[in-house]
């Protein structure tokens, strides 16, 4: 039996219990499962059984008791991966668009982790059984550079850099509209939507500190190629910040605009720089744009000349 205890923070008030837990436990349970746990008496508020719609207040204590679901051991699969660099401590790969990083609900196989297990006999064991070697993630439909830890020491060293935002991350993204300023900066706080737990929105109330810097690389007739350098690593950060600035990402079905020239968000992790866990030297890895983003940019170029 696992137990989790939460103390409701001062900035949270007049929020339903099930909504609060859906935000806090988004990686563990669905909203439906959380409701079932509350109704089964597995969740207490100030040591008392309550209903899912009960309002919580700052300082309240929430306790959750649950049986963790058994995790199937992730299997190795012979899936080709683009290895940019590899040594005894790290593995740097160029993740293609459409590939999920690790197994989960709805994606039990065909993930980057399945491919890594086939490629390497050595991956870090920190985290859990379905995420060996995974220090950070990219969304399924975001392509580009990722670093994988091949041992626990490298994982801890890299993880600390990501935690302290000491990693140099650069993305290229194509947005709708002509960005007027050569440089932009967004500091909007981000948090999970209360109505859709899979969606991130700007939350002035309980949103987490988030910063993204943007620089124009090329302007087109009604589009712009933008460089994004996030200082923090929130979920969907670049896409949500760009939407808030009025420049939705092409191909992004959640926060952006549909495009007939690309079938996923036009977002690519172009550069990744960090301190190597063994040599302690700064390293920087880059990745070429994938074909679908090149195709989109070629179309935008043709539109300007026609």
PABAMAR-51950 format. One record per residue (C-alpha): residue number from 1; z, y, x; residue in one letter. Coordinates in steps of 0.2 Angstrom, whole numbers. Layout:
{site NUM, {Z, Y, X}, A} ...
***
This chain:
{site 1, {0, 0, 0}, X} {site 2, {-5, 17, 7}, X} {site 3, {4, 33, 3}, X} {site 4, {-1, 51, 4}, X} {site 5, {10, 66, 1}, X} {site 6, {3, 84, -3}, X} {site 7, {13, 100, -4}, X} {site 8, {2, 113, -15}, X} {site 9, {-2, 128, -4}, X} {site 10, {3, 146, -9}, X} {site 11, {-15, 151, -13}, X} {site 12, {-17, 137, -26}, X} {site 13, {-11, 141, -43}, X} {site 14, {-16, 136, -61}, X} {site 15, {-27, 122, -55}, X} {site 16, {-28, 105, -64}, X} {site 17, {-20, 90, -54}, X} {site 18, {-36, 80, -55}, X} {site 19, {-46, 94, -49}, X} {site 20, {-35, 98, -34}, X} {site 21, {-35, 79, -29}, X} {site 22, {-54, 78, -31}, X} {site 23, {-55, 92, -18}, X} {site 24, {-43, 84, -6}, X} {site 25, {-49, 66, -8}, X} {site 26, {-67, 69, -9}, X} {site 27, {-70, 57, 6}, X} {site 28, {-59, 43, -2}, X} {site 29, {-61, 43, -21}, X} {site 30, {-73, 49, -35}, X} {site 31, {-66, 60, -49}, X} {site 32, {-66, 45, -61}, X} {site 33, {-56, 35, -49}, X} {site 34, {-43, 49, -46}, X} {site 35, {-41, 50, -65}, X} {site 36, {-38, 31, -66}, X} {site 37, {-25, 32, -53}, X} {site 38, {-16, 46, -61}, X} {site 39, {-16, 37, -78}, X} {site 40, {-10, 21, -70}, X} {site 41, {5, 30, -63}, X} {site 42, {0, 30, -45}, X} {site 43, {1, 49, -44}, X} {site 44, {17, 58, -46}, X} {site 45, {20, 77, -47}, X} {site 46, {38, 82, -41}, X} {site 47, {42, 63, -43}, X} {site 48, {37, 62, -61}, X} {site 49, {22, 54, -69}, X} {site 50, {10, 66, -77}, X} {site 51, {-7, 68, -85}, X} {site 52, {-23, 72, -76}, X} {site 53, {-25, 89, -84}, X} {site 54, {-7, 94, -79}, X} {site 55, {-7, 111, -70}, X} {site 56, {0, 112, -53}, X} {site 57, {9, 127, -44}, X} {site 58, {12, 132, -26}, X} {site 59, {26, 121, -18}, X} {site 60, {24, 106, -30}, X} {site 61, {24, 89, -21}, X} {site 62, {11, 77, -26}, X} {site 63, {12, 59, -20}, X} {site 64, {-2, 46, -21}, X} {site 65, {1, 27, -19}, X} {site 66, {-14, 16, -18}, X} {site 67, {-21, 0, -12}, X} {site 68, {-35, 4, 1}, X} {site 69, {-52, -5, -3}, X} {site 70, {-57, -18, 9}, X} {site 71, {-70, -12, 21}, X} {site 72, {-84, -24, 26}, X} {site 73, {-88, -25, 44}, X} {site 74, {-103, -14, 48}, X} {site 75, {-118, -25, 54}, X} {site 76, {-130, -22, 68}, X} {site 77, {-148, -19, 62}, X} {site 78, {-164, -18, 73}, X} {site 79, {-168, -1, 68}, X} {site 80, {-178, 10, 81}, X} {site 81, {-169, 26, 87}, X} {site 82, {-175, 40, 97}, X} {site 83, {-163, 40, 112}, X} {site 84, {-163, 57, 121}, X} {site 85, {-150, 52, 134}, X} {site 86, {-138, 38, 138}, X} {site 87, {-124, 35, 151}, X} {site 88, {-108, 25, 152}, X} {site 89, {-99, 37, 141}, X} {site 90, {-111, 45, 128}, X} {site 91, {-127, 42, 119}, X} {site 92, {-137, 57, 113}, X} {site 93, {-150, 53, 99}, X} {site 94, {-163, 62, 89}, X} {site 95, {-159, 58, 71}, X} {site 96, {-174, 57, 59}, X} {site 97, {-173, 65, 42}, X} {site 98, {-169, 53, 28}, X} {site 99, {-157, 43, 39}, X} {site 100, {-138, 42, 33}, X} {site 101, {-126, 43, 48}, X} {site 102, {-114, 29, 43}, X} {site 103, {-112, 16, 29}, X} {site 104, {-104, 22, 13}, X} {site 105, {-106, 21, -6}, X} {site 106, {-124, 18, -10}, X} {site 107, {-129, 16, 8}, X} {site 108, {-122, 0, 15}, X} {site 109, {-136, -3, 28}, X} {site 110, {-150, 6, 36}, X} {site 111, {-139, 19, 44}, X} {site 112, {-138, 27, 61}, X} {site 113, {-122, 17, 64}, X} {site 114, {-131, 0, 60}, X} {site 115, {-145, 5, 72}, X} {site 116, {-132, 10, 86}, X} {site 117, {-123, -7, 84}, X} {site 118, {-139, -16, 88}, X} {site 119, {-143, -4, 103}, X} {site 120, {-126, -3, 112}, X} {site 121, {-113, -16, 114}, X} {site 122, {-101, -2, 118}, X} {site 123, {-95, 11, 105}, X} {site 124, {-79, 20, 103}, X} {site 125, {-67, 12, 90}, X} {site 126, {-58, 28, 85}, X} {site 127, {-59, 33, 67}, X} {site 128, {-63, 17, 56}, X} {site 129, {-74, 2, 56}, X} {site 130, {-89, 10, 47}, X} {site 131, {-90, 25, 60}, X} {site 132, {-89, 17, 77}, X} {site 133, {-94, 31, 90}, X} {site 134, {-97, 44, 77}, X} {site 135, {-89, 61, 83}, X} {site 136, {-99, 72, 71}, X} {site 137, {-112, 71, 57}, X} {site 138, {-128, 78, 51}, X} {site 139, {-133, 77, 32}, X} {site 140, {-145, 63, 27}, X} {site 141, {-159, 75, 26}, X} {site 142, {-155, 86, 41}, X} {site 143, {-164, 80, 57}, X} {site 144, {-160, 83, 75}, X} {site 145, {-148, 80, 90}, X} {site 146, {-132, 71, 89}, X} {site 147, {-120, 64, 102}, X} {site 148, {-111, 47, 101}, X} {site 149, {-96, 42, 110}, X} {site 150, {-97, 25, 119}, X} {site 151, {-78, 23, 122}, X} {site 152, {-62, 30, 115}, X} {site 153, {-59, 42, 130}, X} {site 154, {-76, 50, 127}, X} {site 155, {-73, 51, 109}, X} {site 156, {-56, 60, 111}, X} {site 157, {-63, 73, 123}, X} {site 158, {-78, 76, 113}, X} {site 159, {-68, 77, 96}, X} {site 160, {-57, 90, 104}, X} {site 161, {-72, 101, 108}, X} {site 162, {-79, 100, 90}, X} {site 163, {-61, 103, 83}, X} {site 164, {-59, 119, 94}, X} {site 165, {-77, 125, 90}, X} {site 166, {-81, 124, 109}, X} {site 167, {-98, 115, 106}, X} {site 168, {-115, 125, 106}, X} {site 169, {-125, 120, 91}, X} {site 170, {-141, 128, 87}, X} {site 171, {-152, 124, 71}, X} {site 172, {-169, 129, 66}, X} {site 173, {-171, 132, 47}, X} {site 174, {-186, 138, 36}, X} {site 175, {-181, 150, 22}, X} {site 176, {-189, 158, 7}, X} {site 177, {-191, 176, 9}, X} {site 178, {-194, 188, 23}, X} {site 179, {-178, 191, 32}, X} {site 180, {-177, 210, 35}, X} {site 181, {-164, 211, 49}, X} {site 182, {-167, 203, 66}, X} {site 183, {-149, 196, 66}, X} {site 184, {-137, 192, 52}, X} {site 185, {-119, 185, 51}, X} {site 186, {-110, 177, 37}, X} {site 187, {-91, 175, 36}, X} {site 188, {-90, 169, 18}, X} {site 189, {-76, 156, 15}, X} {site 190, {-82, 139, 9}, X} {site 191, {-74, 126, -2}, X} {site 192, {-79, 111, -14}, X} {site 193, {-85, 116, -31}, X} {site 194, {-72, 112, -45}, X} {site 195, {-86, 106, -57}, X} {site 196, {-96, 96, -44}, X} {site 197, {-86, 88, -30}, X} {site 198, {-102, 85, -20}, X} {site 199, {-107, 103, -20}, X} {site 200, {-100, 117, -8}, X} {site 201, {-98, 135, -14}, X} {site 202, {-91, 151, -8}, X} {site 203, {-73, 151, -13}, X} {site 204, {-64, 168, -10}, X} {site 205, {-48, 160, -17}, X} {site 206, {-45, 144, -7}, X} {site 207, {-61, 143, 4}, X} {site 208, {-60, 138, 22}, X} {site 209, {-64, 151, 36}, X} {site 210, {-83, 149, 40}, X} {site 211, {-94, 159, 51}, X} {site 212, {-113, 157, 54}, X} {site 213, {-124, 168, 65}, X} {site 214, {-143, 170, 61}, X} {site 215, {-157, 176, 71}, X} {site 216, {-175, 178, 66}, X} {site 217, {-188, 168, 76}, X} {site 218, {-204, 171, 66}, X} {site 219, {-208, 180, 50}, X} {site 220, {-222, 173, 38}, X} {site 221, {-229, 180, 22}, X} {site 222, {-215, 175, 11}, X} {site 223, {-204, 164, 22}, X} {site 224, {-195, 166, 39}, X} {site 225, {-191, 153, 53}, X} {site 226, {-172, 157, 57}, X} {site 227, {-161, 151, 71}, X} {site 228, {-143, 147, 65}, X} {site 229, {-128, 146, 76}, X} {site 230, {-113, 140, 66}, X} {site 231, {-96, 145, 74}, X} {site 232, {-87, 133, 62}, X} {site 233, {-92, 116, 56}, X} {site 234, {-90, 116, 37}, X} {site 235, {-100, 104, 26}, X} {site 236, {-117, 112, 21}, X} {site 237, {-112, 128, 29}, X} {site 238, {-129, 134, 35}, X} {site 239, {-137, 130, 18}, X} {site 240, {-124, 139, 7}, X} {site 241, {-122, 154, 19}, X} {site 242, {-141, 157, 18}, X} {site 243, {-142, 155, -1}, X} {site 244, {-128, 168, -2}, X} {site 245, {-138, 180, 9}, X} {site 246, {-153, 178, -3}, X} {site 247, {-163, 167, 8}, X} {site 248, {-163, 149, 1}, X} {site 249, {-169, 134, 12}, X} {site 250, {-186, 127, 8}, X} {site 251, {-185, 109, 2}, X} {site 252, {-166, 110, -2}, X} {site 253, {-164, 103, -19}, X} {site 254, {-146, 108, -20}, X} {site 255, {-144, 125, -13}, X} {site 256, {-162, 130, -10}, X} {site 257, {-180, 130, -17}, X} {site 258, {-192, 116, -20}, X} {site 259, {-208, 116, -9}, X} {site 260, {-224, 105, -10}, X} {site 261, {-225, 105, 9}, X} {site 262, {-208, 97, 13}, X} {site 263, {-198, 84, 4}, X} {site 264, {-181, 88, 11}, X} {site 265, {-172, 103, 17}, X} {site 266, {-181, 112, 32}, X} {site 267, {-166, 111, 43}, X} {site 268, {-166, 104, 61}, X} {site 269, {-152, 102, 74}, X} {site 270, {-162, 109, 89}, X} {site 271, {-149, 111, 102}, X} {site 272, {-132, 103, 106}, X} {site 273, {-122, 109, 121}, X} {site 274, {-105, 103, 126}, X} {site 275, {-94, 98, 141}, X} {site 276, {-97, 80, 147}, X} {site 277, {-82, 69, 145}, X} {site 278, {-83, 62, 163}, X} {site 279, {-91, 75, 174}, X} {site 280, {-83, 90, 165}, X} {site 281, {-100, 99, 167}, X} {site 282, {-109, 108, 154}, X} {site 283, {-124, 99, 147}, X} {site 284, {-137, 104, 134}, X} {site 285, {-149, 93, 124}, X} {site 286, {-164, 99, 114}, X} {site 287, {-175, 91, 101}, X} {site 288, {-193, 95, 96}, X} {site 289, {-196, 99, 77}, X} {site 290, {-201, 84, 67}, X} {site 291, {-218, 82, 60}, X} {site 292, {-213, 87, 42}, X} {site 293, {-206, 104, 48}, X} {site 294, {-221, 107, 59}, X} {site 295, {-232, 104, 44}, X} {site 296, {-223, 116, 34}, X} {site 297, {-224, 130, 47}, X} {site 298, {-243, 126, 49}, X} {site 299, {-245, 129, 31}, X} {site 300, {-236, 145, 32}, X} {site 301, {-246, 151, 47}, X} {site 302, {-262, 147, 37}, X} {site 303, {-256, 156, 22}, X} {site 304, {-254, 172, 33}, X} {site 305, {-272, 171, 40}, X} {site 306, {-281, 167, 24}, X} 
***
